Amino acid sequence: MPSLQELLEIALRYATAMADAMIVACYQKAHEVGVRLVRPKAGRSPRPSARGRDPRLPLQEEEELDWRRLMERNGDTRANHL
C-alpha cells in the first residue's frame, strides 16, 4: 500500500476532481493519524491545466508507471482478509 506521502505526490500531479479529492483525503488522514505531509518541490508536482488530459493521447511514461503501481497495489486484497 502506498504511503500517504506517495499518494499525495501522485495526486498533486493532476488537475482533476478525483485528484483534488485524493489531496483532501490525504491531508485529512494525515491529521487523524498524526503524520506530517510535505508538499514536493515544484519540479516534481506541476499540476497540468484544469482542463485535464486528453483521453485520446497516450499516457506519459511516469503516468503509466503511477497507474500500474496503483492498480497492482489496489488489486492485492490479501490485507483485507484476516
C-alpha positions as CSV (number, residue, x, y, z in Angstrom):
1,M,0.0,0.0,0.0
2,P,1.4,3.4,-0.9
3,S,2.1,5.8,1.9
4,L,0.1,8.9,2.4
5,Q,3.1,10.9,1.1
6,E,3.3,8.8,-2.0
7,L,-0.4,9.2,-2.7
8,L,-0.2,12.9,-2.1
9,E,2.7,13.3,-4.6
10,I,0.8,11.3,-7.2
11,A,-2.4,13.3,-6.8
12,L,-0.6,16.6,-6.9
13,R,0.5,15.9,-10.5
14,Y,-3.1,16.0,-11.8
15,A,-5.8,18.7,-12.0
16,T,-8.9,16.5,-11.8
17,A,-11.8,16.3,-9.4
18,M,-10.5,12.8,-8.3
19,A,-7.0,14.2,-7.7
20,D,-8.4,17.1,-5.7
21,A,-10.5,14.7,-3.6
22,M,-7.4,12.5,-3.0
23,I,-5.3,15.5,-1.9
24,V,-8.0,16.4,0.7
25,A,-8.3,12.8,1.8
26,C,-4.5,12.5,2.3
27,Y,-4.4,15.7,4.4
28,Q,-7.4,14.6,6.5
29,K,-6.0,11.1,7.1
30,A,-2.6,12.6,8.0
31,H,-4.2,14.8,10.5
32,E,-6.1,11.9,12.0
33,V,-3.0,9.7,12.4
34,G,-0.6,12.5,13.2
35,V,1.6,12.1,10.1
36,R,3.3,15.2,8.7
37,L,3.0,15.5,4.9
38,V,5.5,17.5,2.9
39,R,4.5,19.2,-0.4
40,P,7.1,18.2,-3.0
41,K,9.2,20.8,-4.7
42,A,7.7,22.5,-7.8
43,G,9.8,20.4,-10.2
44,R,8.1,17.2,-9.0
45,S,4.5,18.2,-8.9
46,P,3.5,20.7,-11.6
47,R,-0.3,20.3,-12.0
48,P,-1.5,20.4,-15.5
49,S,-4.3,22.8,-16.6
50,A,-7.7,22.3,-15.1
51,R,-9.0,21.0,-18.4
52,G,-7.2,17.8,-17.7
53,R,-5.6,15.3,-20.1
54,D,-7.0,14.5,-23.5
55,P,-8.0,10.8,-23.1
56,R,-7.2,10.2,-26.8
57,L,-3.5,10.9,-26.1
58,P,-1.2,8.1,-24.8
59,L,-0.2,8.2,-21.2
60,Q,3.3,9.6,-20.4
61,E,5.8,7.1,-19.1
62,E,5.6,8.5,-15.5
63,E,1.8,8.5,-15.6
64,E,1.8,4.9,-16.8
65,L,4.1,3.8,-14.0
66,D,1.9,5.5,-11.4
67,W,-1.2,4.0,-12.8
68,R,0.3,0.5,-13.0
69,R,1.6,0.7,-9.4
70,L,-1.7,1.9,-8.0
71,M,-3.6,-0.8,-9.9
72,E,-1.3,-3.6,-8.8
73,R,-1.4,-2.5,-5.2
74,N,-5.2,-2.0,-5.2
75,G,-5.7,-5.4,-6.8
76,D,-3.9,-7.2,-3.9
77,T,-6.7,-7.8,-1.4
78,R,-4.8,-10.1,1.0
79,A,-4.5,-7.4,3.6
80,N,-8.3,-7.2,3.7
81,H,-8.7,-10.8,4.8
82,L,-7.8,-11.9,8.3
